[in-house]
Each structure stands twice: as structure tokens, then as C-alpha cells.
Amino acid sequence: HTVTIPPRPFFRKMIEHKSPEWGEKMVTLLRANDFDTATALVYMGEHIKGQLQMFIRDWKRPPNAASTVRQKGFNNPLIETGHMMNSVDYSVDGGNK
């Protein structure tokens, strides 16, 4: 039995779909936080983290193989234990420098 795991470019697709709004979102966050760069970047990090977690949670194509669905008990190609989705994080270095 050969195991073939198809590509699932969720990160690339998230950036492709969501990044066009990031510039405007950052401007809004800067204005809302009195142009405190570090604070705005933290909020932006949380925003993008949530977007990536949503893409991981909602990714459906290609579906799991029938054998994988039997093993996991559900068909969500990017989630087995939730470890990857729960490991998404960000860091802000610098700030107002």
C-alpha cells in the first residue's frame, strides 16, 4: 500500500485571498491605536492568525482518503488532532523603532 498525500496549499491560498485587505486593516489599526506600531502589529498578528486558523479549519480539498476518514472518524484534511491549527502563532519584534 502506497501512501500518497496530495498537496494542500492552505497557507499560500490564505495569503492569496486575504492579503489584499491587510494594508487597509493595518491603517485602521494604526489609527485606532494612536499610531502605536507595536500595538497595531499585535492586533494585526492576531487577525492574520485567525485567518490562517480559519483556512485550516475550513479546508476541504482534496478530501481525505476513505481509509483516513475511517481512521480519524471525520473528513477534514488538515485536522487530525488540532495540533497544527492550535500551533499557529506570530511574534512582533521591534515596534516603534
C-alpha positions in Angstrom: 0.0 0.0 0.0 1.5 3.3 -1.1 0.7 6.4 0.9 0.2 9.4 -1.3 -0.5 12.7 0.4 -1.8 15.3 -2.1 -0.7 18.9 -1.8 -2.9 21.2 0.3 -1.6 24.7 -0.2 -3.7 26.3 2.5 -1.1 28.8 3.6 -0.5 30.1 0.1 -4.2 30.3 -0.6 -4.9 32.2 2.6 -2.3 34.8 1.7 -3.7 35.0 -1.9 -7.2 35.5 -0.6 -6.7 37.6 2.5 -3.5 39.7 2.0 -5.2 42.3 -0.3 -7.1 43.6 2.7 -4.1 43.7 5.1 -2.8 47.1 4.1 -6.2 48.8 4.8 -6.6 46.8 8.0 -3.2 47.9 9.3 -4.0 51.6 8.6 -7.3 51.1 10.6 -5.4 49.5 13.5 -2.7 52.2 13.5 -5.4 55.0 13.6 -7.4 53.1 16.3 -4.2 52.7 18.5 -2.9 56.3 18.3 -0.3 55.2 15.7 1.4 52.8 18.3 3.1 50.5 15.9 3.8 47.7 18.3 0.1 47.6 19.5 -1.2 47.7 15.9 1.2 44.9 14.9 0.0 42.7 17.8 -3.6 43.2 16.7 -2.6 42.5 13.1 -0.9 39.3 14.1 -4.0 38.2 15.9 -6.1 39.0 12.9 -3.9 37.1 10.4 -3.5 34.2 12.9 -7.3 33.9 13.0 -7.5 34.0 9.2 -4.9 31.2 8.9 -6.7 29.1 11.6 -10.0 29.6 9.7 -8.4 28.3 6.4 -7.0 25.3 8.2 -10.4 24.5 9.8 -12.4 25.1 6.6 -10.0 23.5 4.0 -11.8 20.6 2.3 -10.0 19.8 -1.0 -8.7 17.3 -1.8 -10.7 15.3 0.8 -9.1 12.6 3.0 -9.0 9.1 1.6 -11.7 6.8 2.7 -9.1 4.9 4.8 -8.1 8.1 6.6 -11.7 9.0 7.3 -12.2 5.6 8.9 -9.1 6.1 11.0 -9.9 9.7 12.0 -13.6 9.4 12.2 -14.2 12.6 10.1 -13.1 14.2 6.9 -11.1 17.3 7.5 -7.9 17.1 5.5 -5.8 19.4 7.7 -7.1 18.4 11.1 -6.4 15.2 12.9 -5.7 16.3 16.5 -5.9 20.1 16.1 -2.2 20.5 16.9 -1.3 22.3 13.7 -4.2 24.7 13.9 -3.6 25.4 17.6 0.1 25.9 16.9 -0.4 28.9 14.6 1.2 31.9 16.3 3.0 35.1 15.5 5.6 37.4 17.1 6.2 41.2 16.9 9.8 42.3 17.0 10.7 46.0 17.4 7.7 48.2 17.3 8.1 51.9 17.4 11.8 51.8 16.3 
